[in-house]
Amino acid sequence: MRVRIWGCRGSLAAPGADTVRYGGNTSCVEVRLASGHSLVLDAGTGMRPLGVLMQDDLPVELHILLTHLHLDHLQGLGFFRPLFGAGLDIRIWGPTSPVQHLGERIARYLSPPLFPVHLDDVPSNISFHDAPETAVTIGSATIRAAKVTHQGPTVGYRIEEDGRVLVYLPDHEPSLGNDLSVVPADWMSGYELARGADVLLHDAQYRDHEYGAHVGWGHSSITDTMEFANKAGVERVILFHHDPYHNDDDLEELLKDARAKWPGIPERVQLACEGMTMILDRSGVETLA
């Protein structure tokens, strides 16, 4: 699979000179499978430039996998050009709710007065599906979701293809203020998804000294991110969902903190940045940019 990050900022887009190295767009990750299918993980503002590129190179089949419906993970959907392609089949997956169907919840944003076009009026063929808590096959990959700890219904995704595993947990608070080092691994939120992953994209919004003021907000401290990854036996961690108040220098200090917790091979811990591209195949994991 080929993975490209189009947005990795959390909570709110943060464009500007202080965020140019790692990017200001919110969560959106493209996964191209060997079978020609495309998965788009979340629909943050990074989805707009992805759609510009994708309109001229449409995949065999397009699936949008939403972790949850906070606006920083949804607001790019209405600016995704393939959505306005007549006849294109787009399948949108997202967390279940006991209150409303997924399509009804998304339409609350994609409708007046919040958006000028109603979801029912776009020309593509959209279908809505509950995030699969038992494995499903899409093209050459197997995909499974599970509920994780965050504000509101939220899931993470595990994607397996050709013996490699990518796990996406952009908004996740596995500790809720507890010490993860003394929590049994299989009690941690997200553990079954992340276990043995080759690459884990994980929430790393707060440095440790910031987390105390944000317990229960649904995001991780850097210590909790690294402890979670260690207990899950993850090979490589991509620090994701950057705080909109962190500039590029702040993020590089956070990276130093993270790498100090996994000394030895610094490439095993990286900061997500817009344009970062990885290939996961039988030969291993290769970062292209």
KAURSUL-V521886 format. One record per residue. PHI is phi in whole degrees, -180 to 180 (none if undefined). OMEGA is omega in whole degrees, -180 to 180 (* if undefined). NEAR is the number of other ideal C-beta (glycine too) atoms within 10 Angstrom. Layout:
phi: {PHI,PHI}
omega: {OMEGA,OMEGA}
near: {NEAR,NEAR}
This chain:
phi: {none,-112,-117,-131,-91,-106,-163,-140,-83,-105,72,-159,-60,-138,-74,147,-63,-82,-125,-70,-72,-111,99,-112,-75,-85,-52,-164,-132,-99,-124,-100,-92,-61,-78,95,-76,-120,-115,-116,-89,71,-128,-71,-66,-64,-71,-63,-66,-61,-64,-61,-70,-72,-61,-100,-148,-68,-76,-60,-154,-119,-125,-109,-109,-94,-80,-167,-114,-64,-61,-68,-111,-133,-72,-83,-60,-70,-113,-92,-58,-58,-61,-102,-89,-61,85,-72,-88,-125,-108,-108,-111,-167,-66,-75,-143,-76,-102,-139,-63,-55,-61,-67,-69,-67,-66,-64,-88,-87,-169,-62,-90,-82,-147,-73,-114,-81,-55,-67,-98,-74,-80,-74,-97,-102,-125,-119,-142,-70,-54,-78,-85,-116,-60,-124,-104,-125,58,-94,-119,-110,-129,-141,-119,-154,-69,-133,-78,-165,-72,84,-58,-143,-129,-117,-129,-121,-120,-122,-150,53,82,-114,-128,-112,-123,-123,-132,-76,-128,-160,-125,-71,-99,50,88,-88,-85,-64,-65,-108,-91,-56,-55,-77,-94,-77,-55,86,-61,-65,-70,-83,-55,71,-67,-74,-136,-120,-92,-135,-48,-143,-71,-118,-73,-59,-73,-91,-65,-56,-84,-131,-61,90,-80,100,-129,-103,-83,-68,-63,-68,-59,-72,-67,-61,-63,-64,-67,-83,68,-78,-82,-141,-116,-109,-73,-131,62,-66,-58,-65,-91,-92,-88,-61,-66,-59,-65,-71,-68,-61,-62,-59,-59,-67,-67,-65,-86,-130,-69,118,-124,-61,-66,-72,-129,-137,-85,-64,-145,-61,95,-56,-129,-130,-113,-113,-149,-61,-79,134,-122,-124,-93,-90,-156}
omega: {178,-174,177,180,179,177,-178,178,180,169,-177,176,-175,179,176,-176,-176,-178,-172,-177,-176,172,-179,-179,-180,-160,172,-179,179,176,176,-178,179,-179,-178,177,176,172,175,-178,-179,-171,176,-175,174,-180,-179,178,175,-179,177,179,-172,-177,179,-178,-175,-180,175,-178,-174,178,176,-176,-178,176,178,-169,170,-170,-179,177,-174,-167,175,-174,-178,180,-179,-170,178,178,-176,175,-176,174,-179,177,179,179,-179,179,178,-176,178,176,177,-173,-175,173,-179,-180,179,-180,179,-180,176,175,-178,177,176,6,-176,-179,-172,-178,178,-179,-179,-174,179,-173,178,180,-176,171,-175,-174,174,178,-171,179,164,-170,173,179,172,-177,-178,-177,170,-173,178,178,173,178,178,-176,176,179,-179,180,-175,176,167,-176,174,-177,-178,177,173,176,179,-174,172,178,-174,179,-172,180,-170,176,-173,-173,-173,176,179,178,-177,-178,-180,179,176,-174,-175,172,-177,171,175,-174,-177,176,-169,-171,175,-178,172,179,177,170,-170,173,174,-169,-171,163,-172,-178,178,-169,-176,179,-175,178,-180,179,176,-178,-170,163,-179,176,-179,177,-176,177,177,-179,180,-179,180,179,-178,-180,-176,-179,173,-178,-165,175,-176,179,180,178,177,174,-176,179,177,-179,180,172,177,178,177,178,-177,-178,177,179,175,-176,174,-178,-174,-179,178,179,-178,171,171,174,179,-179,177,-177,180,172,174,177,-174,-178,179,180,180,175,-177,-178,*}
near: {24,15,24,19,25,27,30,29,28,26,21,15,20,20,12,9,7,14,21,13,13,25,24,20,24,31,33,29,28,20,25,17,22,13,16,12,19,23,27,27,26,28,33,29,25,27,32,20,18,23,22,13,12,19,15,7,8,13,19,10,17,21,22,23,26,27,27,22,19,21,15,24,28,23,21,27,26,21,16,25,15,20,24,16,19,8,7,18,12,20,16,21,23,27,21,14,14,5,8,11,12,20,16,12,18,22,16,12,15,21,16,8,5,11,16,10,13,11,20,10,10,19,11,15,12,17,10,19,14,14,24,18,13,6,12,14,10,21,20,14,22,15,23,19,25,18,16,25,18,24,13,11,18,25,27,30,26,23,24,19,21,13,9,20,21,26,24,29,32,32,30,30,26,25,22,12,12,13,10,21,11,6,17,8,15,9,10,23,22,25,19,14,23,29,17,11,25,17,23,26,28,30,28,33,30,24,18,12,9,16,20,10,8,16,15,10,15,22,25,29,25,24,19,27,31,24,20,27,26,15,19,23,12,22,16,21,27,23,29,27,28,28,21,17,11,22,18,16,10,16,22,13,12,23,18,12,19,23,19,11,15,16,9,6,10,12,9,15,24,18,19,24,18,20,12,21,13,22,15,23,14,7,9,11,16,10,14,11,9}
